[in-house]
Amino acid sequence: MTQPISTATPTPQIGMPPLELQPAPLLDSLTYWKSGIKELKSFRGHSQEIWSVAFSADGLTLASGGNDRLVRMWDIETGRLLRSLRGHTANVRDVQYSPDGQILASASEDRTIRLWNPQTGESLRLLFTRYDHAVTSISFSPDGLMLARCGQNKDIKIWEVTTGTELMSLLGKDQYDHNWSVCSAFSPDGLHLVAGSDIGKIKLYEVLPSGEEKISMEGHWRDEADDEETENRGFYVDEHGGFQRPMEYWIGALTFTPDGSTMISGSRDCTIKFWDMPNLEERRTLKGHSEWVRNLLVTKDGTVLISASDDGTVKMWDIQNGRQFRTIKSHKGPVRGIALSADGKYLATAGNDRVITLWEGGE
């Protein structure tokens, strides 16, 4: 009698090395995005400006958040709106998936962070503290166990994701520094966290065990004699009590190269700066945007930097030589949200025109 052919993975025998699944090779991002780019589709549904977009780990879903107070989830293949997550009572400023894709986090000017089950849309947990103000930025640690928040506070709160326990509050050593910590990023090894302020200064903290400030530096901030407002907090009101504006050097985004050797910052001064780790020594300044640099991301192979700006463009840069090689200008108005799929082949961009656009590279 003929035996059926088994399709099961063979069980390793005693004395044999364990079977290992080979990871997919990294995309050559520089070649891929230099060789071409095309617009695949647009996602429309937000009724107001969009602040943030994020790809799920499996690349099948895109999440977005904006001024309509909703977190929306989209099917990448069809462009269909899957669900709208309701709960926030003010602008949603940031959405992020945990590294394993099991949690979607959203941050809002309503002072809260909400954790969602991305498969069901169920609200899992609400993170906030009594004396918090608007939350403008969140970041997961590389292992997905911690979540940091920044916003209109001088401190940075870090929570344990699984329990919602507040682990620590990071504060700089200068007790007289009351400027806001508006954005942050974990180093790829998870040992450090870098934070940028509303006046352009940058601080590096050890996360565990101490939570101690290790470096405080000028960053993008410049001490100019005729710029008295830089000594005040992030927003100031003019003498007529009307209008508000952010400070000139406000940090818009922070990120790291995958190997952790370089930290990259973007600012309202329109520049992008490269900093050598671990001492945060300035190495290079990139100029090309004409307005506030709002978002930065680096491809997994560490070859391409992508930046988004209030000037309405998304730019791509060769990290090795600092040269800009591509500009995308399809949005009407500022571009705030950018995200790359896990395989690096798709780019999502979103902005004040309420549109999310999906792009593909290659020839």
C-alpha positions in Angstrom: 0.0 0.0 0.0 1.4 3.3 -1.0 2.2 5.6 2.0 0.9 9.2 1.8 3.5 11.9 1.3 3.9 13.9 4.5 4.0 17.7 4.1 4.8 18.3 7.8 8.1 19.9 8.8 10.4 17.1 9.9 11.1 16.8 13.6 14.8 17.3 14.4 16.5 14.1 15.7 18.5 14.0 18.9 22.0 15.2 18.2 20.9 17.2 15.1 21.0 21.0 15.1 17.6 22.7 15.4 15.9 23.8 12.2 16.2 27.5 11.6 13.9 29.7 9.5 15.9 32.1 7.4 14.7 35.7 7.6 13.7 37.3 4.4 16.6 39.3 2.9 16.5 43.0 3.5 15.3 45.2 0.6 18.0 47.3 -1.1 16.1 50.4 -0.3 18.4 52.9 -2.0 18.2 51.1 -5.3 14.5 50.4 -4.9 13.4 54.0 -4.2 15.9 55.5 -6.6 14.8 53.4 -9.6 11.2 54.8 -9.5 8.0 55.6 -7.6 4.4 55.3 -8.4 1.1 56.2 -6.7 -1.0 53.1 -6.0 -4.1 54.4 -4.3 -5.6 57.0 -2.0 -7.6 56.5 1.2 -10.3 59.0 1.9 -12.5 59.2 4.9 -11.0 61.5 7.5 -13.1 64.7 7.7 -10.2 66.8 9.0 -6.4 67.0 9.0 -4.4 63.8 9.5 -1.5 63.7 11.9 -0.2 60.1 11.7 -0.3 56.8 9.8 1.1 53.4 10.7 1.4 50.0 9.0 0.4 46.8 10.7 3.2 44.3 11.1 1.7 42.0 8.5 1.3 44.8 6.0 -2.4 44.2 5.4 -3.8 47.2 7.4 -3.0 50.9 7.7 -4.1 52.9 10.8 -4.5 56.7 10.8 -5.4 59.4 13.3 -6.2 63.1 13.0 -8.3 66.1 14.0 -11.6 64.4 13.6 -10.7 62.5 16.9 -11.0 59.1 15.2 -8.5 56.3 14.7 -9.3 54.8 11.3 -8.2 51.4 10.0 -7.9 50.6 6.3 -7.6 47.5 4.2 -4.4 48.0 2.1 -5.4 45.8 -0.8 -8.9 47.3 -1.4 -8.5 50.8 0.2 -11.7 50.1 2.1 -12.3 51.6 5.6 -12.4 48.6 7.9 -13.4 50.4 11.1 -13.3 53.7 13.0 -12.2 53.6 16.6 -14.0 56.1 18.8 -13.0 57.2 22.3 -10.7 60.2 22.0 -12.3 63.6 22.7 -9.7 65.8 21.0 -7.2 65.7 18.1 -5.4 62.3 17.6 -1.7 63.3 17.2 0.0 59.9 16.9 -0.8 56.2 16.1 1.7 53.4 16.5 1.6 49.6 16.3 3.5 47.6 18.8 6.5 45.8 17.1 4.6 42.4 17.2 1.5 44.1 15.7 -0.8 42.9 18.6 -1.5 46.4 20.0 -2.4 49.7 18.3 -1.7 52.8 20.4 -3.2 56.2 19.8 -2.2 59.5 21.5 -4.4 62.6 21.8 -4.6 66.2 22.8 -7.3 64.9 25.3 -4.3 64.0 27.5 -4.8 60.2 27.1 -3.2 57.3 25.3 -5.6 54.5 24.2 -4.5 50.9 23.5 -6.6 48.9 21.1 -6.9 45.4 19.8 -6.2 46.0 16.1 -8.0 42.7 15.1 -11.3 43.6 16.8 -11.1 47.3 17.4 -11.7 46.7 21.1 -10.4 49.2 23.6 -7.9 47.5 25.8 -6.6 50.1 28.2 -6.5 53.9 28.9 -3.2 55.4 29.9 -3.1 58.8 31.5 -2.0 60.6 34.7 -3.9 63.2 36.6 -1.7 66.2 35.8 -1.0 65.4 32.2 -1.5 67.8 29.3 -1.9 67.2 25.5 0.0 64.1 24.3 1.8 64.8 21.0 4.1 61.8 20.5 4.3 58.1 21.6 7.0 55.5 20.9 7.2 51.8 21.7 10.5 50.3 22.9 12.0 47.8 20.4 10.8 44.8 22.4 7.3 46.3 22.6 7.2 46.1 26.4 7.3 49.8 27.1 5.6 52.9 25.7 6.9 56.4 26.1 4.8 59.5 25.8 5.8 63.1 25.2 3.6 66.2 24.9 2.9 69.6 26.5 4.8 68.5 29.7 8.4 68.7 30.6 8.6 65.1 31.8 8.4 61.9 29.7 6.2 59.1 31.1 7.0 55.4 30.4 4.4 52.7 30.9 4.6 48.9 30.9 2.3 48.0 28.0 1.0 44.6 29.3 -0.2 45.9 32.7 -0.6 49.7 32.1 1.7 50.3 35.0 3.6 53.6 35.0 7.3 52.6 35.2 9.0 55.9 35.4 9.0 59.6 34.7 12.1 61.0 33.0 13.1 64.5 34.1 16.1 66.5 33.1 18.7 67.5 35.7 18.0 71.3 35.3 15.0 71.9 37.6 14.5 75.4 36.1 14.0 73.9 32.6 10.2 73.9 32.1 10.2 73.5 28.3 8.0 70.7 26.9 9.5 67.4 25.8 7.5 67.1 22.6 8.8 64.0 20.9 11.0 61.0 21.7 12.6 57.8 20.2 14.0 54.7 21.8 17.5 53.6 20.6 17.4 50.3 18.7 18.9 48.4 21.6 16.2 49.8 23.9 18.7 51.1 26.5 18.3 54.8 25.8 15.6 57.2 24.9 16.3 60.6 23.2 13.8 63.5 23.6 13.4 66.8 21.8 12.0 70.0 23.2 9.8 72.8 22.0 12.9 75.2 21.9 15.0 72.7 19.9 17.1 71.2 22.7 17.8 67.4 22.8 18.4 65.1 25.8 19.5 61.5 26.1 18.3 59.4 28.9 19.2 55.9 30.2 15.9 54.1 30.3 16.5 51.2 32.8 17.4 51.0 35.5 18.1 54.6 36.4 16.0 56.8 34.1 18.8 59.3 34.4 19.6 62.1 32.0 23.0 61.3 30.4 23.4 64.2 27.9 21.7 67.6 27.5 22.6 69.5 24.4 21.7 72.5 22.3 20.5 70.5 19.4 18.8 72.9 16.9 18.4 75.7 19.4 20.5 78.8 18.8 21.1 81.6 21.4 20.3 84.7 19.3 20.3 88.1 21.0 17.3 89.3 19.1 15.2 86.2 19.8 13.9 86.9 23.3 11.0 84.4 23.0 13.2 81.4 22.9 13.6 81.7 26.7 9.8 81.2 27.1 7.8 78.1 26.7 6.8 76.5 23.4 3.8 78.7 22.6 3.7 82.4 23.4 0.8 84.8 23.1 1.4 88.2 21.5 0.8 91.4 23.4 -2.8 91.7 22.0 -3.6 88.3 23.6 -4.6 86.7 20.3 -2.3 84.6 18.3 0.0 81.8 19.2 3.0 80.3 17.5 5.5 77.6 18.2 9.2 78.4 18.8 11.6 78.7 15.9 13.6 75.5 16.7 10.9 73.2 17.9 11.9 69.6 17.3 9.4 67.9 14.9 10.8 64.4 14.9 13.6 62.0 16.1 14.7 58.7 14.8 17.7 56.3 14.8 19.5 54.3 12.1 18.9 50.6 12.7 22.5 50.0 13.9 22.1 52.7 16.6 25.2 54.5 15.5 23.3 57.7 14.4 20.4 59.7 15.8 18.6 62.0 13.3 16.5 65.0 14.2 14.2 67.4 12.3 13.1 70.8 13.4 11.0 73.9 12.7 14.2 75.5 11.5 13.7 73.4 8.3 16.9 71.4 8.8 17.7 67.7 9.5 20.7 66.9 11.6 22.7 63.7 12.1 24.3 63.0 15.5 26.9 60.4 16.3 26.0 58.1 19.2 26.6 57.7 22.0 27.9 61.2 22.7 25.5 63.0 20.3 28.2 64.8 18.4 26.8 66.7 15.4 28.0 65.2 12.1 25.9 66.6 9.3 23.1 69.1 8.5 20.7 68.5 5.6 18.9 71.4 4.0 16.1 71.1 1.5 12.8 71.6 3.2 11.4 75.1 3.3 9.2 74.7 6.3 8.9 72.6 9.6 10.3 69.1 9.4 7.5 67.1 11.0 8.4 63.4 10.6 11.4 61.2 9.9 11.9 57.5 9.3 14.8 55.3 8.2 14.6 52.2 6.1 15.4 48.9 7.7 18.7 48.5 5.8 19.8 52.0 7.0 20.4 53.4 3.6 17.5 55.8 3.1 16.0 58.6 5.2 12.5 59.8 4.5 11.3 63.2 5.8 7.9 64.9 5.8 7.4 68.6 6.1 4.8 71.4 6.4 6.1 72.6 3.0 3.9 69.9 1.5 6.7 67.5 0.4 8.1 64.2 1.3 11.9 63.9 0.6 14.2 60.9 0.3 17.9 61.1 1.2 20.9 58.9 0.7 22.1 58.5 4.3 25.7 57.7 3.4 26.3 60.9 1.5 23.4 63.1 2.8 22.1 63.8 -0.8 18.5 64.2 -1.5 17.4 62.0 -4.5 13.7 62.2 -4.6 10.9 64.7 -3.7 7.2 63.7 -3.6 4.7 66.5 -3.9 1.2 65.2 -4.1 -0.5 66.6 -1.0 -2.1 70.0 -0.8 -0.7 71.5 2.4 1.5 70.2 5.2 2.5 66.5 5.3 2.5 65.2 8.8 2.3 61.4 8.6 4.6 58.9 6.9 5.0 55.2 7.4 6.8 52.3 5.7 5.5 48.7 5.4 7.5 46.0 7.2 9.0 44.8 3.9 9.9 48.4 3.0 8.2 48.2 -0.4 5.3 50.6 0.4 5.2 54.1 1.7 2.1 55.8 3.1 1.9 59.6 3.3 -0.8 61.7 4.9 -1.5 65.4 5.6 -3.7 68.3 6.1 -5.6 67.6 2.9 -7.3 64.6 4.7 -5.9 62.2 2.1 -3.6 59.1 2.7 -1.6 58.1 -0.3 0.1 54.7 -0.9 3.3 54.6 -2.9 5.4 51.8 -4.4 9.0 52.0 -5.5 11.0 50.1 -8.1 10.9 50.3 -11.9 
